[in-house]
Amino acid sequence: MLDAYQHVIEELRIIGSGGGVFEVTVDGRTIFSKHACADRFPESGELAGTLAHLVAPGTRRYGT
């Protein structure tokens, strides 16, 4: 995720907790919470898709 959008992301954090619970935040916004979605992990591409939507449609990936 950082490779693609490093030019527009100020901070990307994965915040771990006990029992496999974690949250992923980008610039202070939670994009996935294992606590809120306790029954599943993010699907392949889900976080990247959410991130792409957050940084605005039309934002070019870094280096393209």
CHARMM internal coordinates of N, CA and C (Angstrom, degrees):
IC EDIT
DIST 1 N 1 CA 1.4457
DIST 1 CA 1 C 1.5256
ANGL 1 N 1 CA 1 C 110.38
DIST 1 C 2 N 1.3066
ANGL 1 CA 1 C 2 N 115.82
DIHE 1 N 1 CA 1 C 2 N -43.98
DIST 2 N 2 CA 1.4644
ANGL 1 C 2 N 2 CA 117.82
DIHE 1 CA 1 C 2 N 2 CA -179.53
DIST 2 CA 2 C 1.5126
ANGL 2 N 2 CA 2 C 111.63
DIHE 1 C 2 N 2 CA 2 C -66.96
DIST 2 C 3 N 1.3224
ANGL 2 CA 2 C 3 N 117.33
DIHE 2 N 2 CA 2 C 3 N -35.39
DIST 3 N 3 CA 1.4625
ANGL 2 C 3 N 3 CA 119.18
DIHE 2 CA 2 C 3 N 3 CA 178.34
DIST 3 CA 3 C 1.5191
ANGL 3 N 3 CA 3 C 111.64
DIHE 2 C 3 N 3 CA 3 C -58.19
DIST 3 C 4 N 1.3095
ANGL 3 CA 3 C 4 N 116.40
DIHE 3 N 3 CA 3 C 4 N -41.91
DIST 4 N 4 CA 1.4599
ANGL 3 C 4 N 4 CA 120.79
DIHE 3 CA 3 C 4 N 4 CA -175.44
DIST 4 CA 4 C 1.5215
ANGL 4 N 4 CA 4 C 113.62
DIHE 3 C 4 N 4 CA 4 C -76.82
DIST 4 C 5 N 1.3388
ANGL 4 CA 4 C 5 N 117.16
DIHE 4 N 4 CA 4 C 5 N -33.35
DIST 5 N 5 CA 1.4642
ANGL 4 C 5 N 5 CA 120.04
DIHE 4 CA 4 C 5 N 5 CA -172.56
DIST 5 CA 5 C 1.5299
ANGL 5 N 5 CA 5 C 113.21
DIHE 4 C 5 N 5 CA 5 C -127.11
DIST 5 C 6 N 1.3127
ANGL 5 CA 5 C 6 N 117.52
DIHE 5 N 5 CA 5 C 6 N 26.72
DIST 6 N 6 CA 1.4631
ANGL 5 C 6 N 6 CA 121.39
DIHE 5 CA 5 C 6 N 6 CA -178.33
DIST 6 CA 6 C 1.5155
ANGL 6 N 6 CA 6 C 112.96
DIHE 5 C 6 N 6 CA 6 C -60.96
DIST 6 C 7 N 1.3080
ANGL 6 CA 6 C 7 N 117.42
DIHE 6 N 6 CA 6 C 7 N -23.31
DIST 7 N 7 CA 1.4640
ANGL 6 C 7 N 7 CA 121.23
DIHE 6 CA 6 C 7 N 7 CA -178.56
DIST 7 CA 7 C 1.5319
ANGL 7 N 7 CA 7 C 113.10
DIHE 6 C 7 N 7 CA 7 C -79.70
DIST 7 C 8 N 1.3386
ANGL 7 CA 7 C 8 N 118.32
DIHE 7 N 7 CA 7 C 8 N -10.53
DIST 8 N 8 CA 1.4648
ANGL 7 C 8 N 8 CA 120.63
DIHE 7 CA 7 C 8 N 8 CA -179.68
DIST 8 CA 8 C 1.5310
ANGL 8 N 8 CA 8 C 113.70
DIHE 7 C 8 N 8 CA 8 C -125.55
DIST 8 C 9 N 1.3353
ANGL 8 CA 8 C 9 N 118.05
DIHE 8 N 8 CA 8 C 9 N -9.01
DIST 9 N 9 CA 1.4606
ANGL 8 C 9 N 9 CA 121.44
DIHE 8 CA 8 C 9 N 9 CA -179.84
DIST 9 CA 9 C 1.5186
ANGL 9 N 9 CA 9 C 109.00
DIHE 8 C 9 N 9 CA 9 C -96.15
DIST 9 C 10 N 1.3042
ANGL 9 CA 9 C 10 N 115.45
DIHE 9 N 9 CA 9 C 10 N 125.71
DIST 10 N 10 CA 1.4552
ANGL 9 C 10 N 10 CA 120.28
DIHE 9 CA 9 C 10 N 10 CA 176.24
DIST 10 CA 10 C 1.5248
ANGL 10 N 10 CA 10 C 110.88
DIHE 9 C 10 N 10 CA 10 C -84.31
DIST 10 C 11 N 1.3259
ANGL 10 CA 10 C 11 N 117.07
DIHE 10 N 10 CA 10 C 11 N -39.07
DIST 11 N 11 CA 1.4602
ANGL 10 C 11 N 11 CA 120.38
DIHE 10 CA 10 C 11 N 11 CA -177.95
DIST 11 CA 11 C 1.5182
ANGL 11 N 11 CA 11 C 110.50
DIHE 10 C 11 N 11 CA 11 C -151.18
DIST 11 C 12 N 1.3391
ANGL 11 CA 11 C 12 N 116.47
DIHE 11 N 11 CA 11 C 12 N 135.75
DIST 12 N 12 CA 1.4589
ANGL 11 C 12 N 12 CA 123.63
DIHE 11 CA 11 C 12 N 12 CA 173.99
DIST 12 CA 12 C 1.5205
ANGL 12 N 12 CA 12 C 106.30
DIHE 11 C 12 N 12 CA 12 C -126.13
DIST 12 C 13 N 1.3429
ANGL 12 CA 12 C 13 N 116.85
DIHE 12 N 12 CA 12 C 13 N 123.63
DIST 13 N 13 CA 1.4612
ANGL 12 C 13 N 13 CA 120.89
DIHE 12 CA 12 C 13 N 13 CA -177.91
DIST 13 CA 13 C 1.5097
ANGL 13 N 13 CA 13 C 110.23
DIHE 12 C 13 N 13 CA 13 C -128.58
DIST 13 C 14 N 1.3203
ANGL 13 CA 13 C 14 N 115.18
DIHE 13 N 13 CA 13 C 14 N 137.65
DIST 14 N 14 CA 1.4556
ANGL 13 C 14 N 14 CA 121.99
DIHE 13 CA 13 C 14 N 14 CA 169.10
DIST 14 CA 14 C 1.5220
ANGL 14 N 14 CA 14 C 104.78
DIHE 13 C 14 N 14 CA 14 C -113.23
DIST 14 C 15 N 1.3037
ANGL 14 CA 14 C 15 N 116.27
DIHE 14 N 14 CA 14 C 15 N 115.56
DIST 15 N 15 CA 1.4568
ANGL 14 C 15 N 15 CA 121.87
DIHE 14 CA 14 C 15 N 15 CA -173.98
DIST 15 CA 15 C 1.5244
ANGL 15 N 15 CA 15 C 108.29
DIHE 14 C 15 N 15 CA 15 C -106.33
DIST 15 C 16 N 1.3284
ANGL 15 CA 15 C 16 N 114.49
DIHE 15 N 15 CA 15 C 16 N 111.04
DIST 16 N 16 CA 1.4565
ANGL 15 C 16 N 16 CA 120.06
DIHE 15 CA 15 C 16 N 16 CA -178.21
DIST 16 CA 16 C 1.5150
ANGL 16 N 16 CA 16 C 112.11
DIHE 15 C 16 N 16 CA 16 C -85.12
DIST 16 C 17 N 1.3228
ANGL 16 CA 16 C 17 N 114.60
DIHE 16 N 16 CA 16 C 17 N 159.02
DIST 17 N 17 CA 1.4498
ANGL 16 C 17 N 17 CA 121.93
DIHE 16 CA 16 C 17 N 17 CA 177.53
DIST 17 CA 17 C 1.5240
ANGL 17 N 17 CA 17 C 106.71
DIHE 16 C 17 N 17 CA 17 C -146.86
DIST 17 C 18 N 1.2836
ANGL 17 CA 17 C 18 N 117.88
DIHE 17 N 17 CA 17 C 18 N -173.83
DIST 18 N 18 CA 1.4549
ANGL 17 C 18 N 18 CA 120.68
DIHE 17 CA 17 C 18 N 18 CA -179.93
DIST 18 CA 18 C 1.5198
ANGL 18 N 18 CA 18 C 112.95
DIHE 17 C 18 N 18 CA 18 C -78.33
DIST 18 C 19 N 1.3191
ANGL 18 CA 18 C 19 N 116.12
DIHE 18 N 18 CA 18 C 19 N 157.07
DIST 19 N 19 CA 1.4617
ANGL 18 C 19 N 19 CA 121.72
DIHE 18 CA 18 C 19 N 19 CA 173.82
DIST 19 CA 19 C 1.5093
ANGL 19 N 19 CA 19 C 115.44
DIHE 18 C 19 N 19 CA 19 C 68.03
DIST 19 C 20 N 1.3351
ANGL 19 CA 19 C 20 N 118.42
DIHE 19 N 19 CA 19 C 20 N 26.00
DIST 20 N 20 CA 1.4653
ANGL 19 C 20 N 20 CA 121.42
DIHE 19 CA 19 C 20 N 20 CA 178.71
DIST 20 CA 20 C 1.5141
ANGL 20 N 20 CA 20 C 114.74
DIHE 19 C 20 N 20 CA 20 C 80.10
DIST 20 C 21 N 1.3193
ANGL 20 CA 20 C 21 N 117.39
DIHE 20 N 20 CA 20 C 21 N 8.03
DIST 21 N 21 CA 1.4620
ANGL 20 C 21 N 21 CA 121.55
DIHE 20 CA 20 C 21 N 21 CA 179.23
DIST 21 CA 21 C 1.5268
ANGL 21 N 21 CA 21 C 108.83
DIHE 20 C 21 N 21 CA 21 C -84.21
DIST 21 C 22 N 1.3288
ANGL 21 CA 21 C 22 N 116.46
DIHE 21 N 21 CA 21 C 22 N 136.48
DIST 22 N 22 CA 1.4620
ANGL 21 C 22 N 22 CA 121.41
DIHE 21 CA 21 C 22 N 22 CA 178.24
DIST 22 CA 22 C 1.5083
ANGL 22 N 22 CA 22 C 110.08
DIHE 21 C 22 N 22 CA 22 C -152.61
DIST 22 C 23 N 1.3256
ANGL 22 CA 22 C 23 N 115.87
DIHE 22 N 22 CA 22 C 23 N 162.81
DIST 23 N 23 CA 1.4627
ANGL 22 C 23 N 23 CA 122.45
DIHE 22 CA 22 C 23 N 23 CA 173.77
DIST 23 CA 23 C 1.5191
ANGL 23 N 23 CA 23 C 108.15
DIHE 22 C 23 N 23 CA 23 C -131.14
DIST 23 C 24 N 1.3100
ANGL 23 CA 23 C 24 N 115.99
DIHE 23 N 23 CA 23 C 24 N 146.41
DIST 24 N 24 CA 1.4590
ANGL 23 C 24 N 24 CA 122.19
DIHE 23 CA 23 C 24 N 24 CA 175.02
DIST 24 CA 24 C 1.5173
ANGL 24 N 24 CA 24 C 106.38
DIHE 23 C 24 N 24 CA 24 C -115.02
DIST 24 C 25 N 1.3364
ANGL 24 CA 24 C 25 N 116.64
DIHE 24 N 24 CA 24 C 25 N 122.73
DIST 25 N 25 CA 1.4560
ANGL 24 C 25 N 25 CA 120.70
DIHE 24 CA 24 C 25 N 25 CA 178.33
DIST 25 CA 25 C 1.5120
ANGL 25 N 25 CA 25 C 109.96
DIHE 24 C 25 N 25 CA 25 C -122.78
DIST 25 C 26 N 1.3182
ANGL 25 CA 25 C 26 N 115.36
DIHE 25 N 25 CA 25 C 26 N 145.27
DIST 26 N 26 CA 1.4613
ANGL 25 C 26 N 26 CA 122.86
DIHE 25 CA 25 C 26 N 26 CA 177.11
DIST 26 CA 26 C 1.5154
ANGL 26 N 26 CA 26 C 107.05
DIHE 25 C 26 N 26 CA 26 C -127.20
DIST 26 C 27 N 1.3211
ANGL 26 CA 26 C 27 N 115.23
DIHE 26 N 26 CA 26 C 27 N 120.78
DIST 27 N 27 CA 1.4694
ANGL 26 C 27 N 27 CA 121.38
DIHE 26 CA 26 C 27 N 27 CA -179.60
DIST 27 CA 27 C 1.5239
ANGL 27 N 27 CA 27 C 111.72
DIHE 26 C 27 N 27 CA 27 C 47.78
DIST 27 C 28 N 1.3309
ANGL 27 CA 27 C 28 N 116.19
DIHE 27 N 27 CA 27 C 28 N 42.28
DIST 28 N 28 CA 1.4533
ANGL 27 C 28 N 28 CA 121.77
DIHE 27 CA 27 C 28 N 28 CA 176.27
DIST 28 CA 28 C 1.5221
ANGL 28 N 28 CA 28 C 115.88
DIHE 27 C 28 N 28 CA 28 C 85.45
DIST 28 C 29 N 1.3240
ANGL 28 CA 28 C 29 N 118.03
DIHE 28 N 28 CA 28 C 29 N -3.25
DIST 29 N 29 CA 1.4688
ANGL 28 C 29 N 29 CA 121.78
DIHE 28 CA 28 C 29 N 29 CA 178.86
DIST 29 CA 29 C 1.5151
ANGL 29 N 29 CA 29 C 110.09
DIHE 28 C 29 N 29 CA 29 C -104.14
DIST 29 C 30 N 1.3128
ANGL 29 CA 29 C 30 N 116.97
DIHE 29 N 29 CA 29 C 30 N 130.84
DIST 30 N 30 CA 1.4557
ANGL 29 C 30 N 30 CA 120.67
DIHE 29 CA 29 C 30 N 30 CA 177.65
DIST 30 CA 30 C 1.5237
ANGL 30 N 30 CA 30 C 108.65
DIHE 29 C 30 N 30 CA 30 C -77.06
DIST 30 C 31 N 1.3451
ANGL 30 CA 30 C 31 N 115.94
DIHE 30 N 30 CA 30 C 31 N 124.23
DIST 31 N 31 CA 1.4649
ANGL 30 C 31 N 31 CA 118.70
DIHE 30 CA 30 C 31 N 31 CA 177.73
DIST 31 CA 31 C 1.5265
ANGL 31 N 31 CA 31 C 111.89
DIHE 30 C 31 N 31 CA 31 C -105.46
DIST 31 C 32 N 1.3333
ANGL 31 CA 31 C 32 N 117.33
DIHE 31 N 31 CA 31 C 32 N -15.53
DIST 32 N 32 CA 1.4628
ANGL 31 C 32 N 32 CA 120.48
DIHE 31 CA 31 C 32 N 32 CA 171.80
DIST 32 CA 32 C 1.5113
ANGL 32 N 32 CA 32 C 108.31
DIHE 31 C 32 N 32 CA 32 C -157.72
DIST 32 C 33 N 1.3180
ANGL 32 CA 32 C 33 N 115.99
DIHE 32 N 32 CA 32 C 33 N 137.52
DIST 33 N 33 CA 1.4580
ANGL 32 C 33 N 33 CA 122.17
DIHE 32 CA 32 C 33 N 33 CA 177.19
DIST 33 CA 33 C 1.5208
ANGL 33 N 33 CA 33 C 108.71
DIHE 32 C 33 N 33 CA 33 C -130.48
DIST 33 C 34 N 1.3174
ANGL 33 CA 33 C 34 N 116.78
DIHE 33 N 33 CA 33 C 34 N 113.09
DIST 34 N 34 CA 1.4653
ANGL 33 C 34 N 34 CA 120.75
DIHE 33 CA 33 C 34 N 34 CA 175.76
DIST 34 CA 34 C 1.5162
ANGL 34 N 34 CA 34 C 109.38
DIHE 33 C 34 N 34 CA 34 C -66.74
DIST 34 C 35 N 1.3194
ANGL 34 CA 34 C 35 N 117.59
DIHE 34 N 34 CA 34 C 35 N -25.91
DIST 35 N 35 CA 1.4669
ANGL 34 C 35 N 35 CA 121.24
DIHE 34 CA 34 C 35 N 35 CA 176.51
DIST 35 CA 35 C 1.5316
ANGL 35 N 35 CA 35 C 110.03
DIHE 34 C 35 N 35 CA 35 C -65.47
DIST 35 C 36 N 1.3217
ANGL 35 CA 35 C 36 N 117.09
DIHE 35 N 35 CA 35 C 36 N -45.31
DIST 36 N 36 CA 1.4633
ANGL 35 C 36 N 36 CA 121.28
DIHE 35 CA 35 C 36 N 36 CA -179.58
DIST 36 CA 36 C 1.5318
ANGL 36 N 36 CA 36 C 111.87
DIHE 35 C 36 N 36 CA 36 C -73.34
DIST 36 C 37 N 1.3342
ANGL 36 CA 36 C 37 N 116.65
DIHE 36 N 36 CA 36 C 37 N -29.29
DIST 37 N 37 CA 1.4726
ANGL 36 C 37 N 37 CA 122.38
DIHE 36 CA 36 C 37 N 37 CA -178.70
DIST 37 CA 37 C 1.5230
ANGL 37 N 37 CA 37 C 108.84
DIHE 36 C 37 N 37 CA 37 C -115.72
DIST 37 C 38 N 1.3126
ANGL 37 CA 37 C 38 N 117.22
DIHE 37 N 37 CA 37 C 38 N 55.06
DIST 38 N 38 CA 1.4648
ANGL 37 C 38 N 38 CA 123.00
DIHE 37 CA 37 C 38 N 38 CA -170.82
DIST 38 CA 38 C 1.5286
ANGL 38 N 38 CA 38 C 113.71
DIHE 37 C 38 N 38 CA 38 C -57.29
DIST 38 C 39 N 1.3148
ANGL 38 CA 38 C 39 N 117.69
DIHE 38 N 38 CA 38 C 39 N -20.75
DIST 39 N 39 CA 1.4564
ANGL 38 C 39 N 39 CA 119.83
DIHE 38 CA 38 C 39 N 39 CA -175.78
DIST 39 CA 39 C 1.5284
ANGL 39 N 39 CA 39 C 113.78
DIHE 38 C 39 N 39 CA 39 C -88.69
DIST 39 C 40 N 1.3408
ANGL 39 CA 39 C 40 N 118.54
DIHE 39 N 39 CA 39 C 40 N 0.08
DIST 40 N 40 CA 1.4665
ANGL 39 C 40 N 40 CA 118.58
DIHE 39 CA 39 C 40 N 40 CA -176.82
DIST 40 CA 40 C 1.5252
ANGL 40 N 40 CA 40 C 112.63
DIHE 39 C 40 N 40 CA 40 C -155.39
DIST 40 C 41 N 1.3268
ANGL 40 CA 40 C 41 N 114.08
DIHE 40 N 40 CA 40 C 41 N 160.28
DIST 41 N 41 CA 1.4544
ANGL 40 C 41 N 41 CA 122.40
DIHE 40 CA 40 C 41 N 41 CA 169.78
DIST 41 CA 41 C 1.5235
ANGL 41 N 41 CA 41 C 107.25
DIHE 40 C 41 N 41 CA 41 C -99.05
DIST 41 C 42 N 1.3372
ANGL 41 CA 41 C 42 N 118.08
DIHE 41 N 41 CA 41 C 42 N 161.30
DIST 42 N 42 CA 1.4636
ANGL 41 C 42 N 42 CA 118.44
DIHE 41 CA 41 C 42 N 42 CA 177.14
DIST 42 CA 42 C 1.5280
ANGL 42 N 42 CA 42 C 110.13
DIHE 41 C 42 N 42 CA 42 C -63.05
DIST 42 C 43 N 1.3077
ANGL 42 CA 42 C 43 N 115.74
DIHE 42 N 42 CA 42 C 43 N 142.07
DIST 43 N 43 CA 1.4634
ANGL 42 C 43 N 43 CA 120.74
DIHE 42 CA 42 C 43 N 43 CA 177.81
DIST 43 CA 43 C 1.5208
ANGL 43 N 43 CA 43 C 110.11
DIHE 42 C 43 N 43 CA 43 C -74.86
DIST 43 C 44 N 1.3041
ANGL 43 CA 43 C 44 N 115.90
DIHE 43 N 43 CA 43 C 44 N 161.76
DIST 44 N 44 CA 1.4616
ANGL 43 C 44 N 44 CA 121.06
DIHE 43 CA 43 C 44 N 44 CA 179.07
DIST 44 CA 44 C 1.5252
ANGL 44 N 44 CA 44 C 109.91
DIHE 43 C 44 N 44 CA 44 C -56.88
DIST 44 C 45 N 1.3002
ANGL 44 CA 44 C 45 N 116.97
DIHE 44 N 44 CA 44 C 45 N 125.08
DIST 45 N 45 CA 1.4581
ANGL 44 C 45 N 45 CA 122.34
DIHE 44 CA 44 C 45 N 45 CA 178.91
DIST 45 CA 45 C 1.5196
ANGL 45 N 45 CA 45 C 115.01
DIHE 44 C 45 N 45 CA 45 C 85.33
DIST 45 C 46 N 1.3315
ANGL 45 CA 45 C 46 N 118.03
DIHE 45 N 45 CA 45 C 46 N -9.02
DIST 46 N 46 CA 1.4676
ANGL 45 C 46 N 46 CA 121.13
DIHE 45 CA 45 C 46 N 46 CA -176.55
DIST 46 CA 46 C 1.5300
ANGL 46 N 46 CA 46 C 111.70
DIHE 45 C 46 N 46 CA 46 C -63.40
DIST 46 C 47 N 1.3223
ANGL 46 CA 46 C 47 N 117.15
DIHE 46 N 46 CA 46 C 47 N -48.55
DIST 47 N 47 CA 1.4644
ANGL 46 C 47 N 47 CA 119.91
DIHE 46 CA 46 C 47 N 47 CA -179.12
DIST 47 CA 47 C 1.5237
ANGL 47 N 47 CA 47 C 111.15
DIHE 46 C 47 N 47 CA 47 C -65.81
DIST 47 C 48 N 1.3166
ANGL 47 CA 47 C 48 N 116.94
DIHE 47 N 47 CA 47 C 48 N -41.51
DIST 48 N 48 CA 1.4639
ANGL 47 C 48 N 48 CA 120.40
DIHE 47 CA 47 C 48 N 48 CA 178.83
DIST 48 CA 48 C 1.5263
ANGL 48 N 48 CA 48 C 110.91
DIHE 47 C 48 N 48 CA 48 C -63.10
DIST 48 C 49 N 1.3303
ANGL 48 CA 48 C 49 N 117.38
DIHE 48 N 48 CA 48 C 49 N -39.84
DIST 49 N 49 CA 1.4594
ANGL 48 C 49 N 49 CA 120.92
DIHE 48 CA 48 C 49 N 49 CA 178.04
DIST 49 CA 49 C 1.5124
ANGL 49 N 49 CA 49 C 112.59
DIHE 48 C 49 N 49 CA 49 C -66.11
DIST 49 C 50 N 1.3364
ANGL 49 CA 49 C 50 N 116.16
DIHE 49 N 49 CA 49 C 50 N -41.41
DIST 50 N 50 CA 1.4597
ANGL 49 C 50 N 50 CA 120.45
DIHE 49 CA 49 C 50 N 50 CA 177.58
DIST 50 CA 50 C 1.5186
ANGL 50 N 50 CA 50 C 110.21
DIHE 49 C 50 N 50 CA 50 C -64.30
DIST 50 C 51 N 1.3266
ANGL 50 CA 50 C 51 N 115.80
DIHE 50 N 50 CA 50 C 51 N -42.16
DIST 51 N 51 CA 1.4617
ANGL 50 C 51 N 51 CA 120.36
DIHE 50 CA 50 C 51 N 51 CA 178.46
DIST 51 CA 51 C 1.5165
ANGL 51 N 51 CA 51 C 110.85
DIHE 50 C 51 N 51 CA 51 C -61.99
DIST 51 C 52 N 1.3138
ANGL 51 CA 51 C 52 N 117.97
DIHE 51 N 51 CA 51 C 52 N -44.91
DIST 52 N 52 CA 1.4602
ANGL 51 C 52 N 52 CA 121.36
DIHE 51 CA 51 C 52 N 52 CA 179.31
DIST 52 CA 52 C 1.5275
ANGL 52 N 52 CA 52 C 110.90
DIHE 51 C 52 N 52 CA 52 C -60.08
DIST 52 C 53 N 1.3160
ANGL 52 CA 52 C 53 N 117.11
DIHE 52 N 52 CA 52 C 53 N -39.27
DIST 53 N 53 CA 1.4671
ANGL 52 C 53 N 53 CA 121.06
DIHE 52 CA 52 C 53 N 53 CA 177.97
DIST 53 CA 53 C 1.5299
ANGL 53 N 53 CA 53 C 110.93
DIHE 52 C 53 N 53 CA 53 C -66.82
DIST 53 C 54 N 1.3387
ANGL 53 CA 53 C 54 N 116.61
DIHE 53 N 53 CA 53 C 54 N -39.05
DIST 54 N 54 CA 1.4665
ANGL 53 C 54 N 54 CA 121.09
DIHE 53 CA 53 C 54 N 54 CA -179.45
DIST 54 CA 54 C 1.5219
ANGL 54 N 54 CA 54 C 113.09
DIHE 53 C 54 N 54 CA 54 C -65.58
DIST 54 C 55 N 1.3136
ANGL 54 CA 54 C 55 N 116.67
DIHE 54 N 54 CA 54 C 55 N -40.76
DIST 55 N 55 CA 1.4680
ANGL 54 C 55 N 55 CA 119.02
DIHE 54 CA 54 C 55 N 55 CA -176.20
DIST 55 CA 55 C 1.5192
ANGL 55 N 55 CA 55 C 111.46
DIHE 54 C 55 N 55 CA 55 C -80.56
DIST 55 C 56 N 1.2936
ANGL 55 CA 55 C 56 N 116.33
DIHE 55 N 55 CA 55 C 56 N 4.04
DIST 56 N 56 CA 1.4622
ANGL 55 C 56 N 56 CA 125.22
DIHE 55 CA 55 C 56 N 56 CA 172.98
DIST 56 CA 56 C 1.5195
ANGL 56 N 56 CA 56 C 111.56
DIHE 55 C 56 N 56 CA 56 C 92.08
DIST 56 C 57 N 1.3117
ANGL 56 CA 56 C 57 N 113.94
DIHE 56 N 56 CA 56 C 57 N 132.20
DIST 57 N 57 CA 1.4633
ANGL 56 C 57 N 57 CA 118.56
DIHE 56 CA 56 C 57 N 57 CA 174.29
DIST 57 CA 57 C 1.5259
ANGL 57 N 57 CA 57 C 109.10
DIHE 56 C 57 N 57 CA 57 C -57.34
DIST 57 C 58 N 1.2917
ANGL 57 CA 57 C 58 N 115.92
DIHE 57 N 57 CA 57 C 58 N 139.06
DIST 58 N 58 CA 1.4599
ANGL 57 C 58 N 58 CA 120.50
DIHE 57 CA 57 C 58 N 58 CA 179.54
DIST 58 CA 58 C 1.5083
ANGL 58 N 58 CA 58 C 113.44
DIHE 57 C 58 N 58 CA 58 C 95.70
DIST 58 C 59 N 1.3527
ANGL 58 CA 58 C 59 N 118.57
DIHE 58 N 58 CA 58 C 59 N -11.08
DIST 59 N 59 CA 1.4608
ANGL 58 C 59 N 59 CA 119.46
DIHE 58 CA 58 C 59 N 59 CA 175.86
DIST 59 CA 59 C 1.5109
ANGL 59 N 59 CA 59 C 108.05
DIHE 58 C 59 N 59 CA 59 C -72.56
DIST 59 C 60 N 1.2884
ANGL 59 CA 59 C 60 N 116.13
DIHE 59 N 59 CA 59 C 60 N 123.95
DIST 60 N 60 CA 1.4567
ANGL 59 C 60 N 60 CA 120.47
DIHE 59 CA 59 C 60 N 60 CA -177.84
DIST 60 CA 60 C 1.5101
ANGL 60 N 60 CA 60 C 110.82
DIHE 59 C 60 N 60 CA 60 C -74.65
DIST 60 C 61 N 1.3254
ANGL 60 CA 60 C 61 N 115.55
DIHE 60 N 60 CA 60 C 61 N 144.75
DIST 61 N 61 CA 1.4541
ANGL 60 C 61 N 61 CA 121.35
DIHE 60 CA 60 C 61 N 61 CA 174.82
DIST 61 CA 61 C 1.5272
ANGL 61 N 61 CA 61 C 108.29
DIHE 60 C 61 N 61 CA 61 C -66.97
DIST 61 C 62 N 1.3037
ANGL 61 CA 61 C 62 N 117.90
DIHE 61 N 61 CA 61 C 62 N 148.40
DIST 62 N 62 CA 1.4498
ANGL 61 C 62 N 62 CA 123.28
DIHE 61 CA 61 C 62 N 62 CA -178.12
DIST 62 CA 62 C 1.5331
ANGL 62 N 62 CA 62 C 110.35
DIHE 61 C 62 N 62 CA 62 C -57.05
DIST 62 C 63 N 1.3076
ANGL 62 CA 62 C 63 N 116.47
DIHE 62 N 62 CA 62 C 63 N 133.31
DIST 63 N 63 CA 1.4538
ANGL 62 C 63 N 63 CA 121.73
DIHE 62 CA 62 C 63 N 63 CA 176.53
DIST 63 CA 63 C 1.5168
ANGL 63 N 63 CA 63 C 115.31
DIHE 62 C 63 N 63 CA 63 C 83.93
DIST 63 C 64 N 1.3466
ANGL 63 CA 63 C 64 N 116.82
DIHE 63 N 63 CA 63 C 64 N 4.72
DIST 64 N 64 CA 1.4785
ANGL 63 C 64 N 64 CA 117.90
DIHE 63 CA 63 C 64 N 64 CA 179.70
DIST 64 CA 64 C 1.5026
ANGL 64 N 64 CA 64 C 110.20
DIHE 63 C 64 N 64 CA 64 C -112.50
END
COOR INIT
IC SEED 1 N 1 CA 1 C
IC BUILD
